[in-house]
């Protein structure tokens, strides 16, 4: 709200903003309830926030249900989870959302199951598929990289972390050091 207070105002005191840009898309800015928003207390802001959840949740649910749901299954409990378990990945873009084409979502459901949501191609069925043990280090690396505060493992994570470290070393040799942001 403070950002709008600093903007130039029209004759009735509303911010002179015609559009707001989000992810490269322009949305018309509606300032009709600006005075009400500016005068809102903490409880009213919470209420406004709560009212936005159902339509956004429905849109997100629609995106997720259109994806192919694949459960990757291991014979041994080897997969990590974390305080931030859902991983979004796009091979070619840095900025994307769950509705962007070619986005992959990864979610460790248990130490032996990883949910992988991807675009549905043709008649590929949802289902359960074996995950080779040789592929688990890459998925654990995603989970580790996405964690903010903690990493969870069914047992001491030392062996799995050594596998991730070995994979990282192999990738550095093959591709060189990562580019600075």
NUDO-76196 format. One record per residue: residue in three letters; z, x, y of N, C-alpha, C in turn. Coordinates in steps of 0.1 Angstrom, whole numbers, plus 5000, padded with zeros to 4 digits. Layout:
N
PT   res    n_w    n_u    n_v   ca_w   ca_u   ca_v    c_w    c_u    c_v
PT   ALA      Z      X      Y      Z      X      Y      Z      X      Y
...
END
This chain:
181
PT   res    n_w    n_u    n_v   ca_w   ca_u   ca_v    c_w    c_u    c_v
PT   UNK   5000   5008   4988   5000   5000   5000   5000   5009   5013
PT   UNK   5007   5020   5012   5008   5029   5024   4994   5034   5028
PT   UNK   4985   5036   5018   4971   5040   5021   4964   5030   5030
PT   UNK   4966   5017   5027   4959   5007   5035   4965   5006   5049
PT   UNK   4978   5009   5050   4984   5008   5063   4978   5019   5073
PT   UNK   4973   5030   5068   4967   5040   5076   4953   5037   5080
PT   UNK   4947   5027   5074   4933   5024   5077   4932   5016   5090
PT   UNK   4920   5017   5096   4917   5009   5108   4917   4994   5104
PT   UNK   4922   4986   5113   4924   4972   5111   4914   4963   5119
PT   UNK   4912   4951   5114   4903   4942   5122   4912   4934   5132
PT   UNK   4906   4924   5138   4913   4917   5149   4926   4910   5144
PT   UNK   4926   4906   5132   4938   4899   5127   4947   4908   5119
PT   UNK   4945   4921   5119   4954   4931   5113   4951   4934   5098
PT   UNK   4939   4930   5093   4936   4933   5079   4928   4946   5078
PT   UNK   4930   4954   5068   4923   4967   5067   4908   4965   5067
PT   UNK   4901   4974   5073   4886   4973   5074   4881   4980   5061
PT   UNK   4882   4974   5050   4877   4980   5037   4868   4969   5031
PT   UNK   4856   4973   5028   4846   4964   5022   4846   4965   5007
PT   UNK   4848   4977   5002   4847   4979   4987   4857   4989   4983
PT   UNK   4861   4988   4970   4869   4998   4963   4861   5003   4952
PT   UNK   4861   5016   4949   4853   5022   4939   4862   5026   4927
PT   UNK   4858   5022   4915   4865   5025   4903   4855   5029   4892
PT   UNK   4857   5042   4887   4848   5047   4877   4833   5045   4881
PT   UNK   4830   5048   4893   4816   5048   4898   4811   5034   4901
PT   UNK   4819   5023   4900   4815   5010   4902   4822   5005   4915
PT   UNK   4814   4998   4924   4819   4993   4936   4824   4978   4934
PT   UNK   4836   4976   4938   4841   4962   4937   4844   4958   4952
PT   UNK   4840   4945   4955   4843   4940   4968   4858   4939   4970
PT   UNK   4863   4943   4982   4877   4943   4985   4881   4930   4991
PT   UNK   4890   4923   4985   4895   4910   4991   4908   4912   4997
PT   UNK   4909   4911   5011   4921   4913   5018   4928   4900   5022
PT   UNK   4924   4889   5016   4929   4876   5020   4944   4875   5017
PT   UNK   4950   4882   5007   4964   4882   5005   4971   4894   5009
PT   UNK   4965   4902   5018   4971   4915   5023   4985   4913   5029
PT   UNK   4986   4903   5038   4999   4901   5045   5010   4898   5034
PT   UNK   5006   4889   5025   5016   4885   5014   5020   4898   5006
PT   UNK   5010   4906   5002   5013   4918   4995   5022   4928   5002
PT   UNK   5019   4929   5015   5027   4939   5024   5041   4934   5025
PT   UNK   5043   4921   5025   5057   4916   5027   5065   4914   5014
PT   UNK   5058   4917   5003   5065   4915   4990   5076   4924   4987
PT   UNK   5087   4919   4981   5098   4927   4977   5096   4933   4963
PT   UNK   5105   4940   4957   5103   4947   4944   5101   4936   4933
PT   UNK   5108   4925   4934   5106   4915   4923   5093   4908   4924
PT   UNK   5088   4906   4936   5074   4900   4938   5064   4910   4933
PT   UNK   5065   4923   4935   5056   4933   4930   5056   4933   4915
PT   UNK   5068   4932   4909   5069   4931   4894   5061   4919   4889
PT   UNK   5063   4908   4896   5057   4895   4892   5041   4897   4893
PT   UNK   5037   4902   4904   5022   4904   4906   5017   4913   4895
PT   UNK   5024   4924   4891   5020   4933   4881   5019   4925   4867
PT   UNK   5030   4917   4864   5030   4910   4852   5019   4900   4851
PT   UNK   5015   4894   4862   5004   4884   4862   4990   4891   4859
PT   UNK   4989   4904   4861   4977   4911   4858   4975   4915   4844
PT   UNK   4986   4915   4836   4986   4920   4822   4977   4911   4813
PT   UNK   4979   4898   4813   4971   4890   4803   4956   4892   4804
PT   UNK   4950   4891   4816   4935   4892   4817   4931   4907   4813
PT   UNK   4939   4917   4817   4935   4931   4813   4937   4933   4798
PT   UNK   4947   4927   4793   4950   4929   4778   4939   4922   4770
PT   UNK   4934   4911   4775   4923   4904   4768   4910   4912   4768
PT   UNK   4907   4918   4779   4895   4926   4781   4896   4938   4772
PT   UNK   4908   4945   4771   4910   4957   4763   4909   4953   4748
PT   UNK   4915   4942   4745   4914   4937   4731   4900   4934   4727
PT   UNK   4892   4928   4735   4878   4926   4732   4871   4939   4729
PT   UNK   4873   4949   4738   4867   4962   4735   4871   4968   4722
PT   UNK   4884   4967   4719   4889   4973   4706   4883   4966   4694
PT   UNK   4883   4952   4695   4878   4945   4683   4863   4947   4680
PT   UNK   4856   4951   4690   4841   4953   4688   4839   4967   4681
PT   UNK   4849   4975   4681   4847   4989   4675   4848   4988   4660
PT   UNK   4843   4999   4654   4845   5000   4639   4859   5006   4637
PT   UNK   4867   5000   4628   4880   5005   4625   4879   5012   4612
PT   UNK   4882   5025   4612   4882   5033   4600   4895   5039   4598
PT   UNK   4901   5038   4586   4914   5045   4584   4911   5057   4575
PT   UNK   4914   5069   4581   4912   5081   4573   4924   5084   4566
PT   UNK   4923   5086   4553   4935   5087   4544   4936   5101   4537
PT   UNK   4948   5107   4537   4950   5119   4530   4959   5116   4518
PT   UNK   4959   5125   4508   4968   5123   4497   4982   5128   4499
PT   UNK   4983   5137   4509   4996   5143   4512   5000   5139   4527
PT   UNK   5012   5138   4530   5017   5135   4544   5015   5148   4553
PT   UNK   5005   5148   4561   5002   5160   4569   4999   5157   4584
PT   UNK   4998   5145   4587   4994   5141   4601   5006   5140   4610
PT   UNK   5004   5146   4622   5014   5145   4633   5012   5131   4640
PT   UNK   5023   5127   4647   5022   5117   4658   5030   5123   4670
PT   UNK   5029   5116   4681   5036   5121   4693   5041   5110   4702
PT   UNK   5046   5113   4713   5050   5104   4723   5038   5098   4730
PT   UNK   5027   5103   4728   5014   5098   4734   5004   5099   4723
PT   UNK   5005   5090   4713   4997   5091   4701   4982   5088   4702
PT   UNK   4978   5079   4711   4964   5075   4711   4956   5085   4719
PT   UNK   4945   5090   4712   4937   5100   4718   4923   5094   4720
PT   UNK   4918   5095   4733   4905   5091   4736   4896   5103   4737
PT   UNK   4884   5102   4731   4875   5114   4731   4861   5109   4734
PT   UNK   4854   5117   4742   4840   5115   4744   4834   5129   4744
PT   UNK   4823   5130   4736   4817   5143   4735   4811   5149   4747
PT   UNK   4806   5140   4756   4798   5145   4767   4804   5142   4781
PT   UNK   4814   5134   4782   4819   5130   4795   4834   5133   4796
PT   UNK   4838   5136   4809   4852   5139   4812   4859   5126   4816
PT   UNK   4851   5117   4823   4857   5105   4828   4851   5093   4820
PT   UNK   4859   5085   4813   4855   5074   4805   4866   5065   4802
PT   UNK   4863   5053   4797   4873   5044   4793   4870   5039   4779
PT   UNK   4878   5030   4774   4877   5026   4760   4864   5018   4758
PT   UNK   4858   5012   4769   4846   5005   4768   4833   5013   4770
PT   UNK   4835   5026   4773   4823   5034   4775   4817   5037   4761
PT   UNK   4803   5036   4761   4797   5039   4748   4800   5053   4743
PT   UNK   4801   5054   4730   4803   5067   4723   4817   5072   4725
PT   UNK   4827   5064   4729   4841   5068   4730   4847   5066   4716
PT   UNK   4855   5076   4712   4862   5076   4700   4877   5075   4703
PT   UNK   4884   5066   4695   4899   5065   4697   4905   5069   4684
PT   UNK   4915   5077   4685   4923   5082   4673   4937   5078   4674
PT   UNK   4943   5073   4664   4957   5069   4664   4964   5072   4651
PT   UNK   4973   5082   4650   4980   5085   4638   4990   5073   4634
PT   UNK   4987   5066   4624   4994   5055   4620   5006   5059   4611
PT   UNK   5004   5069   4603   5015   5074   4594   5012   5088   4591
PT   UNK   5020   5095   4584   5017   5109   4580   5005   5111   4571
PT   UNK   5000   5099   4565   4988   5100   4556   4977   5091   4561
PT   UNK   4978   5085   4573   4967   5076   4578   4965   5078   4593
PT   UNK   4952   5080   4596   4947   5081   4610   4937   5070   4612
PT   UNK   4940   5061   4622   4930   5051   4626   4920   5057   4635
PT   UNK   4907   5056   4632   4896   5061   4640   4888   5049   4644
PT   UNK   4887   5046   4657   4879   5035   4662   4867   5041   4669
PT   UNK   4855   5037   4666   4843   5042   4671   4833   5031   4673
PT   UNK   4822   5034   4680   4812   5023   4682   4806   5019   4668
PT   UNK   4804   5006   4667   4798   5001   4655   4783   5004   4655
PT   UNK   4778   5010   4644   4764   5013   4643   4759   5006   4631
PT   UNK   4749   4997   4633   4744   4990   4622   4754   4981   4615
PT   UNK   4754   4982   4601   4763   4974   4593   4774   4983   4587
PT   UNK   4778   4994   4593   4788   5002   4588   4801   4994   4586
PT   UNK   4807   4994   4575   4819   4986   4573   4832   4993   4578
PT   UNK   4841   4984   4582   4855   4990   4585   4860   4994   4571
PT   UNK   4871   5001   4571   4877   5003   4558   4886   5016   4558
PT   UNK   4889   5020   4545   4897   5031   4542   4888   5042   4536
PT   UNK   4889   5054   4541   4881   5065   4536   4889   5077   4534
PT   UNK   4886   5085   4524   4893   5098   4522   4891   5108   4533
PT   UNK   4901   5115   4537   4901   5125   4547   4904   5138   4541
PT   UNK   4894   5147   4540   4896   5160   4534   4908   5168   4541
PT   UNK   4916   5175   4534   4927   5182   4540   4922   5192   4550
PT   UNK   4910   5198   4548   4904   5208   4557   4901   5202   4571
PT   UNK   4901   5189   4572   4898   5182   4585   4911   5178   4593
PT   UNK   4922   5179   4586   4935   5175   4593   4939   5183   4604
PT   UNK   4936   5196   4604   4941   5205   4614   4935   5201   4628
PT   UNK   4922   5197   4627   4915   5193   4640   4922   5180   4646
PT   UNK   4925   5171   4637   4932   5159   4642   4946   5162   4647
PT   UNK   4953   5170   4640   4966   5174   4645   4965   5182   4658
PT   UNK   4955   5189   4660   4953   5196   4673   4951   5186   4684
PT   UNK   4943   5176   4682   4942   5165   4692   4956   5159   4695
PT   UNK   4963   5156   4685   4976   5150   4687   4986   5159   4695
PT   UNK   4986   5172   4691   4994   5182   4698   4990   5183   4712
PT   UNK   4977   5184   4715   4972   5185   4728   4975   5173   4737
PT   UNK   4976   5162   4731   4978   5149   4739   4993   5147   4741
PT   UNK   5002   5153   4734   5016   5151   4735   5022   5155   4748
PT   UNK   5031   5147   4753   5038   5151   4766   5051   5157   4764
PT   UNK   5060   5150   4756   5074   5155   4754   5077   5159   4740
PT   UNK   5072   5152   4730   5076   5156   4716   5064   5153   4706
PT   UNK   5066   5160   4695   5056   5159   4684   5065   5155   4672
PT   UNK   5060   5145   4664   5067   5141   4652   5059   5145   4639
PT   UNK   5067   5149   4629   5061   5153   4617   5071   5148   4606
PT   UNK   5065   5145   4594   5073   5140   4583   5082   5151   4577
PT   UNK   5079   5164   4580   5087   5175   4575   5086   5186   4586
PT   UNK   5091   5197   4583   5090   5209   4592   5075   5211   4595
PT   UNK   5071   5211   4608   5057   5212   4611   5051   5226   4611
PT   UNK   5059   5236   4607   5054   5250   4607   5041   5252   4601
PT   UNK   5039   5247   4588   5026   5250   4581   5015   5243   4589
PT   UNK   5016   5230   4593   5006   5223   4600   5002   5230   4613
PT   UNK   5013   5235   4620   5010   5242   4633   5003   5255   4631
PT   UNK   5006   5262   4620   4998   5274   4617   4984   5271   4614
PT   UNK   4981   5259   4607   4967   5255   4605   4960   5252   4618
PT   UNK   4967   5246   4627   4961   5243   4640   4958   5256   4648
PT   UNK   4968   5265   4647   4966   5278   4654   4954   5286   4648
PT   UNK   4952   5285   4635   4941   5292   4628   4928   5285   4632
PT   UNK   4928   5272   4633   4916   5265   4638   4912   5269   4652
PT   UNK   4922   5269   4661   4920   5273   4675   4915   5287   4676
PT   UNK   4920   5297   4668   4915   5310   4668   4900   5311   4663
PT   UNK   4897   5303   4653   4883   5303   4648   4874   5297   4658
PT   UNK   4878   5287   4666   4870   5281   4676   4868   5291   4688
PT   UNK   4878   5298   4691   4877   5308   4702   4867   5319   4699
PT   UNK   4867   5323   4686   4858   5333   4682   4844   5328   4682
PT   UNK   4842   5316   4678   4829   5309   4677   4823   5306   4691
PT   UNK   4832   5300   4700   4827   5294   4712   4832   5302   4725
PT   UNK   4841   5311   4723   4846   5318   4735   4858   5311   4741
PT   UNK   4864   5317   4751   4876   5310   4757   4872   5297   4764
PT   UNK   4882   5288   4765   4879   5276   4772   4876   5278   4787
PT   UNK   4868   5270   4793   4865   5271   4808   4877   5266   4816
PT   UNK   4880   5272   4827   4891   5267   4835   4887   5254   4842
PT   UNK   4897   5246   4844   4894   5233   4850   4892   5234   4865
END
